[in-house]
Amino acid sequence: MNERTRCLSVVIPCYNESATVATVVEHVLASPYTAEVVIVDDGSTDGTRDILAGLSHPRVRVLLQPHNQGKGAALRRGFAEATADYVVVQDADLEYDPAEYGALVQPLADDLADVVYGSRFLAGRPAAPWLSIFANQVLTGVTNLLYGSRITDMETCYKVMEREIAQSLGLESNRFDIEPEITSKLLRADHFSTSRLFRVSATQISVSHTRAGMVSHTGSPERPITRRAVSTASPMLTCTPVPML
């Protein structure tokens, strides 16, 4: 994959994000790793659909849900429509920074992992509401207890994986329970007829909770989060950036 450049299908579930969606799409398209942007609008009523109708770019596709069905339903549709080598989820609220795609893709490009989680907790407590942190850590702790994993951020939006994996999980959730469903199906070896246990690793990411703009710096080296994960630290990117269209 050394010569591949645009390798990500970026799936953006969107519901009433008129204030931020255009900026998010701009940042996503600015990433040299973005092959396509698949926006799934989940029945917005605040003018978001008018903004999406005005987007004109060869790498942007807008899919409209007939009515509000939930984030899970939007992600399932987006995953099914993805065509690039890898899939990443990008929320439309400016919390996560597309400038971090390179660090997330690197372990996949190097064949060191099948799935990479962008963790907000590897470097310590993030600048986030304490209640959100507490709820996340409880859910993450239960996941680790059930599956013998060492995940630090089960609820992270940035779950990057091979497209074939995303499309093979058989996801069923329609709402925010899609997050634990994705993780549980990745960690359950008996979910797959081949008894394959995917190599899941993590890299530190930065987030913004002010919704005022993107954070520009990248994270620290990755570390394994499951018993079969591998070290993924690498100083060089194999998805080489090129000028954008």
N, C-alpha and C positions, 0 to 999 in steps of 0.2 A: 504494500500500500504506500510505498515511499513517494510515488509520484501523484498519488491522489490528493486532491485539495479539498474540495467541498464534499464532505462525507456525512453530514448530519441532516436528518429530517427533524426540524424543530416544530413540535406540536404545541400550539398555544390554545388552551381552553379559555374561553372568554365569556364573561357575563357582566354586563353593565360596567364596562371599563373605558368609557368614552374619554376620560381625562388622561389616560396613560397608554392606551393600546397603540396609537400611532408612533409614540416614542419608543415603545418596546420593539415594534416591528423594525423601526429604523436601526436600533442597536443590534438586533438579531441579524439583519441583512449586512451590517458592517463587519460581522465576524467572517473571516476567511474560511471557516469550517462549515458554513451554512450552505447546504445544497438546495434546500427548499424550506419554506415556512408554511405549515398547515394550520390555519386558524379555524377553530371550531367555535362558532358563536352559539351559545346555549340559550337563545331566546331573549337577548338583551332588549330592554325597553327604554334606554336612556340616550339613544342616539348613536350607540356603538355601531349598529349595523349601517348607518349612513356613512360613518367614517370608514368602515371596512369596504363599503361599495366604492369609495373613492380611491382605494389603494390600487395602483396599477404597476405591477412588477412581474416579470416572467417567472420569478421563483416564489411567488406568493399565491397560495390557493386559499379561498375562503369557503368554508362549509357552514351552512345555516341549519341548525336544528329547528324542527317545526315548532317546538315549545321548550320551555325549560325542563331539562331532564336530570341535571346534575353534572358535576365535574367528571365523575366516573364514566358516564355515558359519552361525554365529549372526548375524553381520552381514548376510549375504546374505538370510537369512530376515527379519531386522528391516527391512532396506531395502524388501523386497517388501511388507511389511505397513504401511509408513508411509503416512500420508494428508495430512499438513500440507504447507505450501508448501516448507519447507526441512527438511533432515535433518542431524542432528549425532550423532556417536558420543560416548557418555559411559561411560568405564570405571567399574566398581563398587567401586574400591578407594580412593576419596577423594583421588587424586592431582590431579585437575583440578577446577576450581571453576566451577559453573554460573553464578555471578555474572558471569562473563565473556561470557555468551551475547550480550548487547547489542552489545558491541564486535565480535563475530564476525559478527553478522547485519547490522550497519549497511551494509557495502559491498554486500551482496546487495540490501537494501531500496532502496538508492540506485541500483541498476543499474550499479554500478561494477565488479562482479566476478560471476562465475558460481560460483566456489569460493573459500572463504577457509580458509587453514590457520592454526591457532593455534600460533605458533612459540614455543618455549621459549628460543630462542637469539638473538633480535633484539637483546636488551639485554645480551648477553654470556653468560658461562658460568653455567648454572643450578646450584642446589644439588642436584646429583645425583651418584651414583657415577661415578667417572671412566671405568670400563669401559663403562658404559651410554652415556656421552657419546661415547666413542671409537667404539663400534660404530655409533651413530646417525650420526655425522659421516662415517664411511666409506661407509655406505649412501647417505647424502644426497649425498656427493661423486660417487659412481658414477652416481646418478640425474642429477645436473647435467651430468656428462660425456656421458652417453648422449643427453640430450634438450635440451641447450643452455639449461637453466633456471638459476635462481638461488635454489633452495629452501634454506632454512636448517634445516628440521626435517621430513624426510620421514616419520619414524615417529610424529609427533604424533597423539594420539588425536583432537584437535579438528580434524576436516575437515568443514566446513560447506558444503553445496551445495544447489542446487535439487533437490527430490525427483525430478523427471523425469530429471535427470542421474544421480543415484544408481541409479535403476532402469533406466537405459539402458546401463550400463557392461558388462553381460554378465560379471559377476565369476564366477570359478571356484574360487578358492582356498578351502581349508577351515580353514587354520590362520593363523599370524601372517604368512605371506607375502601375506595379503590387503592389508597396508599398501603394499608396493611395487607390487602389482597395481593398486590404486586410483590411485596417483600416475602410474604409467606409462600407464594408459589415459586419464587426464585430459590428459596432456601429448602423447600421440601423435595428431597431427592425422589421420593416415591410419586411425585406428581407426573413424572415423565416415564414413558414406556421404556426408555433406554436407561433409566435410573441415573441419569446424568445430573450431577450437582454442579451448578454453575459457579465459576470463580467470581466472587464478589469482593471488590476492594473499595477503598474510599480515598478521597482527596479533600483537603480543607478548602472551603470556599468562604467568600465574604458576602454579607447581605446588608441591605439597607432597609430599615424599618421606618424611614421618614417619608418614603414615596417621593422624595424631592429629586432623586436622580440615581444614577448607577454608581456603584463602587468600582474603582478602576484597578485595584491591585489583585494579584492572583494569590492562590493559597500556598500552603507549605507542602512538602513531599507527602506522598500517600503512604498509608499503612494498611495491612490486611484487617478485615473485619469478620472473616469466617475461618473455620478451621482449615479450609482448602484454598484460602486466598493466598496471594503471593505478594512480595514486595514489588511496588510499582514505581519507585522513584526513578526519574529519568531526566537528564538535563536538556535533552534535545527533542524537538517535536518532529514527527514523521509526516504529519499532514502539513505540507509546506504552504504558507499563505501566498496568494496571488492577488493582483489587483481585481477589484470587483467590477462587474458590469454596471 
